């Protein structure tokens, strides 16, 4: 990458803070779609509305959306300045890899049997549905980061 793409770290912090909102939005949309596809289940088991579920899910999953940004993405931005303004493809791929890594780490830390927990977490991510879902969540997060950081660092031309 060119020297022009290496921007100050401070200019990437706001996009990095906002990027996990894309993954959170994907999660909330998937819940809303699932709820709308099974309206008969809603009639049988009364519960929270989709909006109430969205707020609950956002509150409960926000730490799991932001922890990978702090623990995995921020060190990448600190030690690899060229990644601070990535291409859309690179940002999407980084987002996917970070989502997969955070899923494996999360599964490993939750399981009490540490001997086989890491292998079980790897088996869990190989499931096609989980792999696809985490790819969409991570890809959306990475893509939003790229869009935000490019908008933040683009200087309007003096015409």
FIROTI-159070 format. One line per 10 residues: number of its first residue (from 1); for each residue x negated, y, z negated of N, C-alpha, C. Coordinates in nm, 4 decimals, m for minus. Layout:
REM FIROTI-159070
NUM = X:Y:Z:X:Y:Z:X:Y:Z; ...
//
This chain:
REM FIROTI-159070
1 = m0.0839:m0.1191:0.0000:0.0000:0.0000:0.0000:m0.0876:0.1244:0.0000; m0.0338:0.2292:0.0475:m0.1118:0.3515:0.0563:m0.1241:0.4182:m0.0796; m0.2188:0.5079:m0.0871:m0.2396:0.5807:m0.2114:m0.1187:0.6674:m0.2447; m0.0442:0.7089:m0.1431:0.0725:0.7934:m0.1636:0.1803:0.7236:m0.2471; 0.1854:0.5897:m0.2414:0.2903:0.5184:m0.3126:0.2613:0.5031:m0.4613; 0.1389:0.5313:m0.5052:0.1065:0.5238:m0.6476:0.1516:0.6537:m0.7140; 0.2579:0.6449:m0.7884:0.3152:0.7624:m0.8540:0.2905:0.7533:m1.0041; 0.3034:0.8634:m1.0766:0.2830:0.8580:m1.2213:0.3838:0.7643:m1.2889; 0.3378:0.6958:m1.3896:0.4221:0.6010:m1.4622:0.5456:0.6690:m1.5213; 0.5307:0.7919:m1.5663:0.6433:0.8618:m1.6287:0.7592:0.8822:m1.5318
11 = 0.7306:0.8878:m1.4021:0.8371:0.9061:m1.3023:0.9120:0.7768:m1.2740; 0.8620:0.6649:m1.3259:0.9285:0.5370:m1.3040:1.0130:0.4933:m1.4235; 1.0012:0.5610:m1.5343:1.0696:0.5167:m1.6560:1.2218:0.5297:m1.6466; 1.2726:0.6383:m1.5920:1.4172:0.6526:m1.5787:1.4748:0.5484:m1.4818; 1.4152:0.5295:m1.3620:1.4652:0.4216:m1.2755:1.4558:0.2838:m1.3413; 1.3514:0.2613:m1.4178:1.3362:0.1334:m1.4867:1.4444:0.1167:m1.5936; 1.4831:0.2258:m1.6575:1.5888:0.2191:m1.7591:1.7266:0.1998:m1.6967; 1.7478:0.2524:m1.5766:1.8786:0.2423:m1.5120:1.8947:0.1149:m1.4283; 1.7854:0.0566:m1.3823:1.7919:m0.0594:m1.2923:1.8671:m0.1796:m1.3502; 1.8504:m0.2150:m1.4792:1.9262:m0.3297:m1.5313:2.0775:m0.3124:m1.5270
21 = 2.1244:m0.1898:m1.5081:2.2687:m0.1689:m1.4958:2.3242:m0.2408:m1.3731; 2.2434:m0.2572:m1.2693:2.2889:m0.3302:m1.1502:2.3131:m0.4768:m1.1841; 2.2225:m0.5370:m1.2583:2.2412:m0.6759:m1.3003:2.3612:m0.6905:m1.3915; 2.3787:m0.5951:m1.4782:2.4945:m0.5956:m1.5673:2.6241:m0.5815:m1.4873; 2.6220:m0.4978:m1.3842:2.7400:m0.4817:m1.2987:2.7725:m0.6116:m1.2248; 2.6700:m0.6822:m1.1771:2.6931:m0.8110:m1.1104:2.7573:m0.9086:m1.2074; 2.7088:m0.9102:m1.3287:2.7653:m0.9984:m1.4305:2.9115:m0.9645:m1.4581; 2.9409:m0.8374:m1.4726:3.0787:m0.7950:m1.5006:3.1716:m0.8242:m1.3827; 3.1239:m0.8041:m1.2616:3.2057:m0.8346:m1.1440:3.2327:m0.9840:m1.1358; 3.1330:m1.0650:m1.1677:3.1542:m1.2103:m1.1624:3.2599:m1.2539:m1.2640
31 = 3.2614:m1.1908:m1.3808:3.3637:m1.2228:m1.4808:3.5014:m1.1777:m1.4318; 3.5084:m1.0588:m1.3750:3.6364:m1.0086:m1.3244:3.6896:m1.0963:m1.2115; 3.6023:m1.1411:m1.1235:3.6446:m1.2281:m1.0136:3.6921:m1.3623:m1.0681; 3.6168:m1.4163:m1.1627:3.6561:m1.5438:m1.2223:3.7922:m1.5323:m1.2898; 3.8146:m1.4229:m1.3593:3.9437:m1.4010:m1.4264:4.0565:m1.3863:m1.3254; 4.0302:m1.3184:m1.2142:4.1362:m1.2989:m1.1148:4.1658:m1.4264:m1.0366; 4.0683:m1.5171:m1.0272:4.0897:m1.6420:m0.9560:4.1685:m1.7433:m1.0381; 4.1713:m1.7241:m1.1683:4.2415:m1.8171:m1.2570:4.3458:m1.7449:m1.3408; 4.4457:m1.6828:m1.2775:4.5458:m1.6089:m1.3564:4.6321:m1.7002:m1.4416; 4.6485:m1.8251:m1.4002:4.7309:m1.9169:m1.4792:4.6660:m1.9466:m1.6145
41 = 4.5349:m1.9474:m1.6198:4.4658:m1.9698:m1.7467:4.4912:m1.8535:m1.8422; 4.5021:m1.7329:m1.7882:4.5289:m1.6143:m1.8708:4.6672:m1.6253:m1.9358; 4.7641:m1.6833:m1.8645:4.9001:m1.6975:m1.9180:4.9057:m1.8042:m2.0271; 4.8232:m1.9082:m2.0126:4.8245:m2.0170:m2.1105:4.7518:m1.9798:m2.2393; 4.6414:m1.9103:m2.2241:4.5594:m1.8734:m2.3401:4.5470:m1.7217:m2.3424; 4.6319:m1.6543:m2.4184:4.6210:m1.5080:m2.4223:4.4883:m1.4670:m2.4856; 4.4310:m1.3642:m2.4313:4.3028:m1.3173:m2.4825:4.2788:m1.1743:m2.4391; 4.1553:m1.1338:m2.4431:4.1230:m0.9955:m2.4061:4.1471:m0.9704:m2.2575; 4.1717:m0.8451:m2.2243:4.1870:m0.8064:m2.0844:4.0499:m0.8062:m2.0177; 4.0495:m0.7901:m1.8870:3.9225:m0.7871:m1.8135:3.8377:m0.6688:m1.8602
51 = 3.9005:m0.5558:m1.8868:3.8261:m0.4392:m1.9344:3.7646:m0.4663:m2.0718; 3.8413:m0.5284:m2.1599:3.7873:m0.5628:m2.2921:3.6733:m0.6632:m2.2794; 3.6889:m0.7592:m2.1896:3.5800:m0.8550:m2.1653:3.4564:m0.7842:m2.1116; 3.4767:m0.6881:m2.0228:3.3636:m0.6145:m1.9649:3.2853:m0.5411:m2.0727; 3.3560:m0.4744:m2.1615:3.2885:m0.4019:m2.2694:3.2146:m0.4992:m2.3615; 3.2792:m0.6097:m2.3951:3.2162:m0.7095:m2.4818:3.0924:m0.7703:m2.4166; 3.1038:m0.8047:m2.2908:2.9898:m0.8646:m2.2202:2.8766:m0.7631:m2.2067; 2.9109:m0.6392:m2.1737:2.8078:m0.5364:m2.1621:2.7339:m0.5175:m2.2943; 2.8078:m0.5151:m2.4028:2.7472:m0.4965:m2.5344:2.6591:m0.6157:m2.5721; 2.7067:m0.7364:m2.5432:2.6331:m0.8564:m2.5824:2.5146:m0.8868:m2.4923
61 = 2.5220:m0.8512:m2.3649:2.4146:m0.8888:m2.2726:2.3145:m0.7779:m2.2454; 2.3433:m0.6573:m2.2863:2.2512:m0.5464:m2.2610:2.1091:m0.5747:m2.3107; 2.0914:m0.6300:m2.4307:1.9538:m0.6597:m2.4728:1.8836:m0.7594:m2.3799; 1.9593:m0.8530:m2.3238:1.8990:m0.9516:m2.2354:1.8729:m0.8941:m2.0966; 1.9367:m0.7833:m2.0640:1.9076:m0.7151:m1.9390:1.7878:m0.6215:m1.9534; 1.7763:m0.5583:m2.0698:1.6693:m0.4615:m2.0890:1.5395:m0.5227:m2.1396; 1.5448:m0.6327:m2.2098:1.4221:m0.6957:m2.2588:1.3283:m0.7357:m2.1451; 1.3778:m0.7976:m2.0376:1.2855:m0.8291:m1.9272:1.2243:m0.7047:m1.8646; 1.2997:m0.5962:m1.8606:1.2444:m0.4724:m1.8046:1.1274:m0.4238:m1.8888; 1.1414:m0.4315:m2.0200:1.0341:m0.3852:m2.1083:0.9173:m0.4836:m2.1159
71 = 0.9492:m0.6111:m2.1236:0.8448:m0.7107:m2.1460:0.7766:m0.7599:m2.0183; 0.8460:m0.7563:m1.9058:0.7882:m0.8100:m1.7830:0.7617:m0.7025:m1.6780; 0.8581:m0.6144:m1.6550:0.8425:m0.5148:m1.5483:0.7491:m0.4008:m1.5885; 0.7626:m0.3497:m1.7092:0.6785:m0.2370:m1.7518:0.5296:m0.2693:m1.7469; 0.4846:m0.3856:m1.7973:0.3418:m0.4166:m1.7823:0.2969:m0.4245:m1.6359; 0.3843:m0.4733:m1.5475:0.3492:m0.4740:m1.4052:0.3272:m0.3321:m1.3540; 0.4129:m0.2409:m1.3953:0.4008:m0.1025:m1.3505:0.2781:m0.0343:m1.4093; 0.2405:m0.0733:m1.5302:0.1230:m0.0131:m1.5940:m0.0056:m0.0605:m1.5263; m0.0149:m0.1912:m1.5010:m0.1403:m0.2474:m1.4517:m0.1493:m0.2564:m1.2996; m0.0401:m0.2384:m1.2295:m0.0410:m0.2396:m1.0827:0.0310:m0.1145:m1.0322
81 = m0.0392:m0.0024:m1.0265:0.0256:0.1237:m0.9884:0.0938:0.1200:m0.8513; 0.0473:0.0354:m0.7622:0.1107:0.0306:m0.6294:0.2524:m0.0248:m0.6357; 0.2861:m0.0963:m0.7443:0.4224:m0.1492:m0.7602:0.5200:m0.0463:m0.8150; 0.4696:0.0712:m0.8485:0.5592:0.1735:m0.9040:0.6564:0.2267:m0.7993; 0.6178:0.2177:m0.6736:0.7073:0.2594:m0.5647:0.7059:0.1488:m0.4584; 0.7711:0.0375:m0.4891:0.7635:m0.0776:m0.3990:0.8576:m0.0638:m0.2790; 0.8349:m0.1491:m0.1819:0.9314:m0.1585:m0.0724:1.0576:m0.2229:m0.1283; 1.1661:m0.2130:m0.0540:1.2915:m0.2719:m0.1006:1.2793:m0.4240:m0.1130; 1.2100:m0.4842:m0.0191:1.1921:m0.6303:m0.0231:1.1091:m0.6716:m0.1433; 0.9977:m0.6028:m0.1667:0.9111:m0.6362:m0.2807:0.9848:m0.6163:m0.4126
91 = 1.0625:m0.5093:m0.4235:1.1370:m0.4836:m0.5473:1.2425:m0.5907:m0.5703; 1.3099:m0.6326:m0.4639:1.4111:m0.7372:m0.4771:1.3473:m0.8682:m0.5199; 1.2361:m0.9042:m0.4571:1.1662:m1.0285:m0.4938:1.1130:m1.0231:m0.6368; 1.0574:m0.9093:m0.6766:1.0107:m0.8948:m0.8155:1.1274:m0.9073:m0.9127; 1.2389:m0.8467:m0.8789:1.3575:m0.8567:m0.9646:1.4044:m1.0005:m0.9801; 1.4030:m1.0753:m0.8697:1.4431:m1.2162:m0.8752:1.3471:m1.2961:m0.9623; 1.2177:m1.2774:m0.9435:1.1195:m1.3519:m1.0231:1.1278:m1.3159:m1.1712; 1.1503:m1.1901:m1.2010:1.1634:m1.1484:m1.3411:1.2908:m1.2067:m1.4017; 1.3995:m1.2115:m1.3255:1.5242:m1.2708:m1.3755:1.5048:m1.4198:m1.4046; 1.4396:m1.4903:m1.3139:1.4147:m1.6336:m1.3371:1.3263:m1.6533:m1.4601
101 = 1.2213:m1.5734:m1.4711:1.1297:m1.5853:m1.5846:1.2011:m1.5555:m1.7155; 1.2813:m1.4507:m1.7175:1.3520:m1.4172:m1.8414:1.4522:m1.5254:m1.8778; 1.5158:m1.5882:m1.7773:1.6084:m1.6973:m1.8053:1.5359:m1.8154:m1.8686; 1.4216:m1.8513:m1.8143:1.3452:m1.9638:m1.8698:1.2993:m1.9317:m2.0119; 1.2500:m1.8111:m2.0333:1.2052:m1.7719:m2.1681:1.3222:m1.7716:m2.2656; 1.4363:m1.7199:m2.2223:1.5547:m1.7169:m2.3080:1.5980:m1.8582:m2.3444; 1.6041:m1.9469:m2.2473:1.6427:m2.0848:m2.2751:1.5431:m2.1513:m2.3695; 1.4172:m2.1227:m2.3517:1.3126:m2.1831:m2.4339:1.3205:m2.1329:m2.5780; 1.3513:m2.0045:m2.5960:1.3567:m1.9503:m2.7325:1.4838:m1.9905:m2.8058; 1.5917:m2.0149:m2.7334:1.7172:m2.0536:m2.7982:1.7120:m2.1965:m2.8488
111 = 1.6510:m2.2851:m2.7718:1.6493:m2.4275:m2.8063:1.5613:m2.4502:m2.9291; 1.6110:m2.5299:m3.0223:1.5351:m2.5570:m3.1445:1.4317:m2.6677:m3.1245; 1.4522:m2.7556:m3.0279:1.3567:m2.8616:m2.9994:1.2524:m2.8081:m2.9016; 1.1465:m2.7516:m2.9519:1.0452:m2.6845:m2.8699:0.9662:m2.7803:m2.7802; 0.9638:m2.9074:m2.8131:0.8842:m3.0008:m2.7345:0.9343:m3.0112:m2.5907; 1.0653:m3.0156:m2.5745:1.1209:m3.0336:m2.4415:1.1992:m2.9123:m2.3941; 1.2005:m2.8061:m2.4724:1.2834:m2.6902:m2.4392:1.2383:m2.6239:m2.3095; 1.1085:m2.6111:m2.2882:1.0606:m2.5433:m2.1677:1.0976:m2.6224:m2.0429; 1.0820:m2.7534:m2.0482:1.1195:m2.8367:m1.9338:1.2701:m2.8334:m1.9106; 1.3478:m2.8326:m2.0176:1.4932:m2.8225:m2.0036:1.5330:m2.6892:m1.9402
121 = 1.4638:m2.5828:m1.9788:1.4927:m2.4516:m1.9202:1.4601:m2.4515:m1.7720; 1.3489:m2.5146:m1.7352:1.3151:m2.5237:m1.5937:1.4188:m2.6054:m1.5175; 1.4660:m2.7126:m1.5771:1.5704:m2.7926:m1.5122:1.6977:m2.7117:m1.4958; 1.7273:m2.6268:m1.5940:1.8485:m2.5452:m1.5875:1.8449:m2.4457:m1.4741; 1.7291:m2.3883:m1.4461:1.7221:m2.2881:m1.3401:1.7202:m2.3532:m1.2023; 1.6890:m2.4813:m1.1956:1.6891:m2.5494:m1.0673:1.8326:m2.5757:m1.0197; 1.9279:m2.5713:m1.1097:2.0667:m2.5859:m1.0684:2.1000:m2.4741:m0.9701; 2.1599:m2.5126:m0.8595:2.1818:m2.4188:m0.7501:2.2665:m2.2991:m0.7926; 2.3709:m2.3221:m0.8697:2.4572:m2.2113:m0.9114:2.3818:m2.1120:m0.9995; 2.3073:m2.1639:m1.0958:2.2299:m2.0748:m1.1837:2.1223:m2.0021:m1.1039
131 = 2.0574:m2.0733:m1.0145:1.9534:m2.0131:m0.9317:2.0104:m1.9000:m0.8466; 2.1245:m1.9249:m0.7856:2.1886:m1.8226:m0.7034:2.2305:m1.7025:m0.7879; 2.2942:m1.7282:m0.9021:2.3425:m1.6188:m0.9862:2.2273:m1.5315:m1.0356; 2.1215:m1.5944:m1.0862:2.0082:m1.5156:m1.1348:1.9348:m1.4462:m1.0208; 1.9391:m1.5040:m0.9027:1.8803:m1.4367:m0.7863:1.9575:m1.3099:m0.7528; 2.0889:m1.3167:m0.7579:2.1713:m1.1992:m0.7283:2.1512:m1.0917:m0.8351; 2.1523:m1.1332:m0.9609:2.1343:m1.0367:m1.0707:1.9965:m0.9703:m1.0618; 1.8921:m1.0503:m1.0478:1.7566:m0.9952:m1.0397:1.7342:m0.9141:m0.9135; 1.7876:m0.9623:m0.8022:1.7725:m0.8891:m0.6767:1.8410:m0.7540:m0.6814; 1.9608:m0.7498:m0.7381:2.0333:m0.6227:m0.7508:1.9571:m0.5253:m0.8407
141 = 1.9010:m0.5779:m0.9478:1.8236:m0.4930:m1.0390:1.6997:m0.4367:m0.9703; 1.6255:m0.5233:m0.9021:1.5054:m0.4778:m0.8316:1.5371:m0.3788:m0.7210; 1.6439:m0.4049:m0.6475:1.6822:m0.3157:m0.5392:1.7241:m0.1794:m0.5927; 1.8002:m0.1777:m0.7019:1.8387:m0.0496:m0.7608:1.7156:0.0270:m0.8097; 1.6198:m0.0444:m0.8673:1.4957:0.0228:m0.9094:1.4287:0.0892:m0.7893; 1.4160:0.0160:m0.6787:1.3496:0.0711:m0.5602:1.4227:0.1934:m0.5067; 1.5552:0.1858:m0.5013:1.6337:0.2994:m0.4525:1.6141:0.4202:m0.5432; 1.6241:0.3981:m0.6750:1.6128:0.5104:m0.7698:1.4737:0.5710:m0.7705; 1.3710:0.4873:m0.7680:1.2354:0.5413:m0.7740:1.2008:0.6140:m0.6442; 1.2525:0.5678:m0.5320:1.2270:0.6375:m0.4055:1.3015:0.7707:m0.4008
151 = 1.4226:0.7738:m0.4536:1.4959:0.9014:m0.4581:1.4289:0.9993:m0.5519; 1.3764:0.9479:m0.6608:1.3142:1.0331:m0.7618:1.1821:1.0903:m0.7121; 1.1134:1.0172:m0.6259:0.9816:1.0624:m0.5809:0.9838:1.1249:m0.4427; 1.0973:1.1262:m0.3759:1.1073:1.1871:m0.2443:1.1178:1.3374:m0.2602; 1.0318:1.4060:m0.1905:1.0324:1.5521:m0.1955:1.1022:1.6023:m0.0695; 1.2049:1.6860:m0.0833:1.2722:1.7371:0.0353:1.1771:1.8218:0.1209; 1.1918:1.8091:0.2518:1.1036:1.8862:0.3404:1.1462:2.0329:0.3403; 1.0507:2.1197:0.3622:1.0777:2.2640:0.3632:1.1116:2.3060:0.5066; 1.2385:2.2926:0.5429:1.2834:2.3317:0.6776:1.3502:2.4666:0.6749
//
